[in-house]
Each structure stands twice: as C-alpha cells, then as structure tokens.
Amino acid sequence: MRAKKNDSRLGAFLRGAKKEYSNWLFMLPFIVGFSVFVAYPIIMSFVYSFTDFNAIRIKNYGFFNYENIFDFSAYGMGNDIWKSFGLTALYAVISIPLNMFLSFTLAMALRKAIPGIRGIRLLFYLPVLIPGIVMGQIWTDMLGHPEGLINQWLGAIGLPANTFFSSEKTQFATLIAISQWGIGGGMIVWLAALENVPKTLYEAAEMDGITFFGKLFKITLPMCTPIIFYNLIGSIIGALQVFDTYAYLGTGQNNGLYFISIRIYTTAFGGRVHDYGLACALAWVLFAVIAVLTGIMFKTSSWVFYGDSKQ
C-alpha cells in the first residue's frame, strides 16, 4: 500500500516537473549560482570552524577554535580578538548616530523647492558613486603627513600640520570624520521619507502655533520612524563589517584600526599560517553578534510608527 502511495506521489512530482520544466530551466542559473557561491561556502565555513583546516589538510576536529576565541589567558587569543570586537563596536556607536544625524540635517536643508535644488542634491550624492577603496585612497593622499594637500593648506594659513592617519592618537577620529563623506546616500532616503509626511499635519500644527522644533519632534521624526528603523538595521550590519579601510590603511598605527572583519581576513590569508578554521569561527561569532543585535532591534521596535497598519 505504501509503495503505491509513494509511486503516485513520485508520478505526480514528475508530471508537475514536466509541466513546469520551462520555469525550472529559467531558474536554473540562479539555483546553480546560489548553491555554488552562497549555500556551499556557508555550509563549509560552518564545518571548517570546528577544524584546523589550513587549505591543505585537516588534522583535528572539535570546539578548540571557539575555545580559543573566548580564552582570555596569556595563551589564548581572547584579549586580541575582543579588542577588535570592541574597536568595531566603538566605530559603530560613534559613526552610525553621527551619519544619521548629518544625513537627516542635510535632507531637511535640501527639501525646499528652490531653483537648482536637484543639481545641489546631485552634487551631495555624487561621492556615494565613488567606490569606498578609491575614496579612501584619495583621502589618505589628501591627509598625508606632512606633505598632504590638507596639511599644505594648514601651513599656508599658519597652522601646524596634523598627523591624521599617521598617528595612533588621531587615526580613529580621522576615519570617523571621512566616513561621513557619503552622507548623500542617507540624504536620498531621508528625502523620500520626508516627502511622505502628510502636509496637512504641518498645516494643522502651524494653525496651532507649534514651533519648528515642535513639528520636528512631534510630526517629522515620528512619521519617519520606519526609515530610522531601516537605517539603523542596515547601518549596524554595515558598520560591524567595516573592511574597506584595510586596502589603504592596513590595520592602522599600532593596530589601532584592526577591526574584526580585517582580523578575520588576516587570520585566513595573512602571514605564513593560513588558519581558515579560526577565521571561519570568528566569522560565525560575528554573525551571531549581528543576529542578536538585529533580533533585539526587531523585538524593541514598538516605537516604530506604521500608520494605521498593525505591527
């Protein structure tokens, strides 16, 4: 009886596949590409995280990579690894609010319909089109010590040269500053959000004599909370994976810019020893951190206003 049922199910599946073969044929490139370049690497990275794989052979299996990550003794790597995590977290905590504030302020300033406003918006958006690595190289040339363009300008007006990326004391602040160069991308998103705020709310507020800041905090920001939430999620995920700086700054002076994504890369590909197992374990720990933070954001998203729709 079971054999007949199984045969009937198999026959139904084959008939369905034959009927829809053209759809599967069109999806085949995506299925193959996803399987080979996404699914397989994810699965194998998880497997390798429990091994000492060095691109040639595997000798040991176990939890030793994860134990090493959380080993804060003199023989473990916990102190160095979590210093990179802390540095990455500090970068995210400072750069994300600053970027959101500056991009929102810029959008508020450029939302008015004045002659040439589209051209002005385009000028602010253009830096986003430049690849991060290229932009970083331009900034390192401009901020070079002591012969960089900015230092030449400072010298021309009688001010001392700044070390910028050449000193451990100033490199992190300099990176935070130049990371705001792409606020034009956030500006576009904010402009779209501001356009969706009903103008009738502002008209009613003006009739009640509410000031600019009253409208800002009681109308504009509450109506923009979905975009704030979206930007926070995307910014957290992006900031915790900051990596472009390695191309033009390396790990910084005295490893002052040794972010966790850079440590994952150097663990796998830097130096003579390629510890793919430990690098994969680090990547999965980073994934867990991002997943937990994203889950907390969604769990505490009751402050997001979606209009009349139920959350």
Backbone torsions as a table, in degrees:
resi	resn	phi	psi	omega
1	MET	NA	-46.1	178.7
2	ARG	-62.5	-38.1	-179.4
3	ALA	-62.6	-39.2	178.7
4	LYS	-65.9	-41.6	178.3
5	LYS	-62.8	-43.5	179.4
6	ASN	-63.6	-39.7	178.4
7	ASP	-64.5	-40.0	-179.6
8	SER	-67.1	-39.6	177.2
9	ARG	-65.0	-42.6	178.2
10	LEU	-63.1	-41.6	178.7
11	GLY	-63.8	-41.0	178.4
12	ALA	-63.9	-40.0	178.7
13	PHE	-63.9	-44.1	-179.0
14	LEU	-66.2	-38.0	178.2
15	ARG	-66.0	-40.3	177.8
16	GLY	-65.4	-41.5	179.3
17	ALA	-65.2	-38.3	178.5
18	LYS	-66.8	-37.1	179.8
19	LYS	-69.8	-36.5	-175.6
20	GLU	-105.9	22.1	-173.9
21	TYR	-60.9	-34.7	-178.6
22	SER	-64.8	-37.5	177.4
23	ASN	-64.5	-44.7	178.4
24	TRP	-64.6	-33.5	179.6
25	LEU	-65.3	-40.9	178.5
26	PHE	-68.9	-31.8	-179.8
27	MET	-83.1	-12.3	-174.7
28	LEU	-56.9	-44.8	178.9
29	PRO	-58.3	-41.3	178.4
30	PHE	-66.4	-43.7	-178.0
31	ILE	-61.7	-45.0	179.2
32	VAL	-64.9	-46.6	-179.7
33	GLY	-62.1	-43.3	179.3
34	PHE	-65.4	-42.3	-178.1
35	SER	-65.0	-43.2	-174.6
36	VAL	-79.1	-42.4	-170.6
37	PHE	-102.4	-8.6	179.9
38	VAL	-123.5	-63.2	-174.3
39	ALA	-63.2	-48.6	-178.7
40	TYR	-61.9	-47.7	177.6
41	PRO	-60.8	-37.6	179.2
42	ILE	-63.2	-48.1	-178.9
43	ILE	-63.3	-45.2	-177.2
44	MET	-69.8	-33.8	177.4
45	SER	-64.2	-36.5	177.2
46	PHE	-66.7	-41.6	178.3
47	VAL	-64.8	-46.1	-178.1
48	TYR	-64.3	-25.3	-178.7
49	SER	-65.3	-15.6	177.6
50	PHE	-103.7	17.7	-178.6
51	THR	-132.5	176.8	173.2
52	ASP	-107.3	36.9	-177.1
53	PHE	-56.6	130.3	-179.3
54	ASN	-124.8	27.6	179.9
55	ALA	78.6	-5.1	179.5
56	ILE	-118.8	-51.5	-176.4
57	ARG	-151.3	167.1	176.5
58	ILE	-122.2	125.2	179.9
59	LYS	-105.7	-35.7	-173.7
60	ASN	-128.3	149.1	173.8
61	TYR	-124.8	146.3	177.9
62	GLY	152.8	-168.0	-177.7
63	PHE	-98.3	17.9	-171.9
64	PHE	-64.9	-30.8	178.3
65	ASN	-65.4	-44.2	179.2
66	TYR	-68.8	-35.5	176.1
67	GLU	-63.9	-38.5	179.2
68	ASN	-66.1	-37.2	179.6
69	ILE	-63.5	-35.8	-177.6
70	PHE	-102.8	16.5	177.3
71	ASP	-95.1	108.1	-176.5
72	PHE	-98.5	15.2	177.2
73	SER	-79.0	178.0	-179.2
74	ALA	-65.6	-19.7	-177.6
75	TYR	-98.2	-9.9	-178.8
76	GLY	-96.4	173.4	-179.6
77	MET	-105.8	7.4	-175.6
78	GLY	-57.1	-43.6	-177.7
79	ASN	-62.6	-45.7	-179.6
80	ASP	-68.7	-43.4	-177.0
81	ILE	-65.3	-46.0	-177.2
82	TRP	-77.4	-15.2	168.8
83	LYS	-67.1	-39.5	176.0
84	SER	-66.1	-40.5	176.1
85	PHE	-61.7	-43.1	179.8
86	GLY	-64.4	-41.5	178.8
87	LEU	-63.9	-41.1	178.0
88	THR	-64.8	-42.0	178.6
89	ALA	-63.6	-40.4	178.1
90	LEU	-62.6	-42.5	177.5
91	TYR	-59.9	-43.5	-179.3
92	ALA	-66.7	-43.1	-177.0
93	VAL	-63.7	-34.3	-178.7
94	ILE	-86.3	-47.2	-171.4
95	SER	-73.3	-35.8	-175.9
96	ILE	-65.5	-54.9	178.3
97	PRO	-60.9	-38.8	-179.7
98	LEU	-63.5	-44.0	-179.8
99	ASN	-64.7	-42.6	-179.6
100	MET	-66.5	-39.8	179.6
101	PHE	-65.6	-46.7	-178.0
102	LEU	-66.9	-42.2	-179.9
103	SER	-67.5	-36.4	177.2
104	PHE	-68.0	-42.8	178.3
105	THR	-62.0	-41.6	178.4
106	LEU	-64.4	-41.4	178.9
107	ALA	-64.4	-40.4	178.2
108	MET	-63.1	-37.1	-178.9
109	ALA	-73.3	-28.5	-175.5
110	LEU	-106.0	15.1	-178.8
111	ARG	-84.6	-16.2	-176.7
112	LYS	-75.7	143.6	-179.9
113	ALA	-84.0	91.1	177.8
114	ILE	-121.7	157.9	-179.8
115	PRO	-56.1	131.0	178.0
116	GLY	79.2	11.7	-175.8
117	ILE	-66.3	-32.7	179.6
118	ARG	-66.5	-38.6	177.3
119	GLY	-66.3	-38.1	178.6
120	ILE	-65.6	-42.8	177.8
121	ARG	-61.6	-39.6	179.2
122	LEU	-62.6	-40.5	179.3
123	LEU	-62.0	-39.8	178.7
124	PHE	-72.1	-25.7	-178.8
125	TYR	-85.0	-24.3	-174.6
126	LEU	-54.3	-40.0	179.2
127	PRO	-57.7	-24.7	-179.9
128	VAL	-66.5	-27.1	-177.9
129	LEU	-76.8	-14.2	179.4
130	ILE	-84.7	126.7	179.1
131	PRO	-55.1	143.3	-176.0
132	GLY	-57.4	-39.0	-179.0
133	ILE	-66.2	-41.7	178.9
134	VAL	-65.0	-44.6	-179.9
135	MET	-63.1	-38.6	178.6
136	GLY	-63.6	-40.2	178.5
137	GLN	-65.2	-38.3	176.9
138	ILE	-62.6	-43.3	-179.2
139	TRP	-66.7	-39.0	178.9
140	THR	-64.2	-34.6	176.3
141	ASP	-69.6	-40.1	-179.0
142	MET	-70.9	-32.2	-175.8
143	LEU	-100.7	14.5	180.0
144	GLY	-59.4	149.7	-179.4
145	HIS	-118.7	125.7	3.4
146	PRO	-102.4	5.9	-170.1
147	GLU	-99.9	8.4	-180.0
148	GLY	-65.5	160.0	-176.6
149	LEU	-59.6	-43.3	-179.1
150	ILE	-63.5	-41.8	178.9
151	ASN	-67.8	-31.2	175.0
152	GLN	-65.0	-40.8	176.9
153	TRP	-64.4	-42.3	179.0
154	LEU	-62.4	-41.3	178.5
155	GLY	-65.6	-33.1	-179.1
156	ALA	-66.4	-27.2	179.2
157	ILE	-103.5	13.3	173.9
158	GLY	84.9	16.3	179.4
159	LEU	-101.5	150.2	-179.8
160	PRO	-70.3	155.8	178.7
161	ALA	-69.7	143.5	177.7
162	ASN	-98.8	145.0	-177.2
163	THR	-76.5	-27.9	179.9
164	PHE	49.8	-114.5	-177.3
165	PHE	-80.6	-4.8	-175.5
166	SER	-86.9	-1.4	-178.5
167	SER	-132.6	142.5	178.5
168	GLU	-63.4	-28.6	-176.3
169	LYS	-74.2	-27.9	-173.7
170	THR	-113.1	-10.6	-172.4
171	GLN	-66.8	-38.0	-177.6
172	PHE	-69.2	-45.2	178.6
173	ALA	-62.8	-38.0	177.9
174	THR	-64.0	-41.0	178.7
175	LEU	-64.0	-41.8	177.6
176	ILE	-59.3	-42.1	-177.3
177	ALA	-65.3	-47.9	-176.0
178	ILE	-75.4	-18.3	177.9
179	SER	-69.5	-14.8	178.0
180	GLN	-85.3	0.3	-178.1
181	TRP	-62.7	-26.0	-177.2
182	GLY	-97.9	28.4	-178.0
183	ILE	-67.3	-11.6	178.0
184	GLY	-61.5	-31.3	177.6
185	GLY	-64.8	-45.0	176.0
186	GLY	-66.7	-32.6	179.2
187	MET	-58.7	-42.7	-179.1
188	ILE	-61.4	-42.6	-179.9
189	VAL	-65.8	-42.0	179.0
190	TRP	-64.3	-40.2	179.3
191	LEU	-61.2	-39.9	177.5
192	ALA	-63.8	-40.2	179.3
193	ALA	-66.9	-42.2	-179.0
194	LEU	-65.6	-33.3	178.9
195	GLU	-67.5	-23.9	-178.1
196	ASN	-87.0	-5.5	176.9
197	VAL	-75.8	122.2	-177.9
198	PRO	-58.2	128.2	-179.6
199	LYS	-67.6	-22.4	178.9
200	THR	-63.2	-29.6	178.2
201	LEU	-66.7	-41.5	178.0
202	TYR	-66.5	-38.8	180.0
203	GLU	-64.4	-42.2	178.0
204	ALA	-65.9	-37.9	179.3
205	ALA	-65.9	-39.0	178.9
206	GLU	-66.0	-36.1	177.6
207	MET	-65.6	-30.0	177.9
208	ASP	-86.1	-0.7	177.2
209	GLY	77.8	23.6	179.8
210	ILE	-75.1	136.3	-177.6
211	THR	-75.1	175.3	179.7
212	PHE	-58.5	-47.2	-178.4
213	PHE	-69.6	-29.9	175.5
214	GLY	-64.3	-43.8	177.3
215	LYS	-66.7	-35.0	-179.0
216	LEU	-63.1	-47.1	-173.9
217	PHE	-88.3	-18.4	-177.7
218	LYS	-104.9	-18.4	-178.9
219	ILE	-122.9	-60.1	-171.6
220	THR	-61.3	-57.1	-176.7
221	LEU	-64.5	-44.7	176.5
222	PRO	-59.5	-36.7	179.6
223	MET	-74.3	-18.6	-179.5
224	CYS	-98.3	6.2	-176.9
225	THR	-59.4	-33.2	175.7
226	PRO	-61.4	-38.6	178.4
227	ILE	-71.6	-37.6	177.0
228	ILE	-60.1	-44.6	179.8
229	PHE	-63.4	-44.6	178.8
230	TYR	-61.6	-45.2	-179.5
231	ASN	-65.1	-38.2	179.1
232	LEU	-62.7	-46.9	-179.6
233	ILE	-60.6	-50.9	-179.4
234	GLY	-63.5	-39.1	-178.4
235	SER	-69.2	-39.9	178.9
236	ILE	-63.2	-46.7	179.7
237	ILE	-62.2	-41.8	-179.2
238	GLY	-70.4	-42.7	-176.7
239	ALA	-67.8	-35.0	179.7
240	LEU	-74.3	-9.2	177.8
241	GLN	-115.9	23.5	-178.6
242	VAL	-57.7	128.7	-174.1
243	PHE	-142.5	-26.3	-173.6
244	ASP	-55.9	-29.1	-176.5
245	THR	-61.1	-24.6	-177.7
246	TYR	-63.7	-29.5	-176.8
247	ALA	-68.2	-32.2	-176.4
248	TYR	-121.2	-8.7	178.4
249	LEU	-125.1	-8.7	-175.9
250	GLY	64.1	-136.3	177.5
251	THR	-97.6	8.4	177.2
252	GLY	81.7	174.6	177.1
253	GLN	-68.7	124.4	-179.4
254	ASN	55.1	38.2	179.8
255	ASN	57.9	30.0	-178.8
256	GLY	-73.9	-9.1	176.9
257	LEU	-126.5	35.5	-176.9
258	TYR	-88.4	75.6	-178.3
259	PHE	-70.9	162.8	-171.7
260	ILE	-65.7	-36.4	177.8
261	SER	-65.1	-35.3	176.8
262	ILE	-68.1	-39.1	178.0
263	ARG	-64.1	-38.4	176.9
264	ILE	-60.9	-44.1	-179.2
265	TYR	-65.3	-47.7	-177.3
266	THR	-68.7	-30.4	176.7
267	THR	-65.0	-37.5	-178.0
268	ALA	-83.5	-38.4	-169.5
269	PHE	-123.2	-9.8	-177.0
270	GLY	-90.4	149.7	176.6
271	GLY	73.2	-168.9	-178.0
272	ARG	-83.1	-29.9	-177.9
273	VAL	-96.8	120.5	178.4
274	HIS	-102.6	97.3	-177.2
275	ASP	-94.8	79.9	-178.4
276	TYR	-65.8	-33.7	-179.2
277	GLY	-61.6	-48.6	179.3
278	LEU	-66.6	-38.6	178.6
279	ALA	-62.3	-41.9	178.0
280	CYS	-65.0	-40.1	177.5
281	ALA	-62.8	-41.8	176.7
282	LEU	-61.6	-40.9	179.8
283	ALA	-63.7	-38.7	179.7
284	TRP	-73.2	-32.1	174.2
285	VAL	-66.2	-42.2	176.6
286	LEU	-62.1	-41.8	177.0
287	PHE	-60.1	-41.8	179.2
288	ALA	-63.5	-41.3	178.4
289	VAL	-62.2	-46.7	179.7
290	ILE	-63.9	-41.2	-180.0
291	ALA	-64.0	-41.3	179.5
292	VAL	-64.9	-46.4	179.6
293	LEU	-62.5	-41.1	178.4
294	THR	-65.5	-40.7	177.5
295	GLY	-62.4	-40.8	177.8
296	ILE	-63.6	-41.0	178.7
297	MET	-60.1	-44.7	179.4
298	PHE	-69.4	-35.5	-178.8
299	LYS	-68.3	-30.6	-177.2
300	THR	-106.5	27.9	-175.4
301	SER	-90.9	21.6	179.6
302	SER	-65.3	-18.8	179.5
303	TRP	-77.5	-8.8	-179.2
304	VAL	-80.7	128.3	-178.1
305	PHE	-99.8	118.9	-179.4
306	TYR	-109.1	26.1	-179.2
307	GLY	74.3	-134.6	-177.7
308	ASP	-86.0	-9.4	-178.0
309	SER	-75.1	149.6	178.4
310	LYS	-78.6	140.5	179.9
311	GLN	-77.3	NA	NA
